[in-house]
């Protein structure tokens, strides 16, 4: 299991290694967003949490002595894969802060 949250911390998810959500937290202000945007954000966070959980599992297996060849066969993400995916996701879903002059 792993967790992920958006930049502002107003949406967070806890998922299994496969990305199935186990817990979801959404601040009331986020419920005013377009439903499709909110759903996309939640799905992105589920993928992010799943990748992190997969990375943690890979590290556990590596610490247990699994060879590099066997780790490659598991299909679990490498640290550089997770970092690259999170960087791309941040670029695509970068959130602009809400102005205090506008109603959120």
Number of C-alpha atoms within 10 A of each C-alpha: 18 21 22 22 21 17 14 10 11 13 19 21 25 22 24 18 21 14 24 16 21 13 11 15 13 15 11 10 10 14 11 10 12 9 11 9 12 16 12 12 18 22 16 21 25 28 22 24 28 26 29 26 23 25 21 19 16 21 18 12 16 14 10 9 11 14 11 10 8 12 17 13 8 11 10 19 21 17 15 10 13 18 15 11 14 18 12 12 15 14 10 9 15 11 11 8 9 9 8 7 6 6 7 12
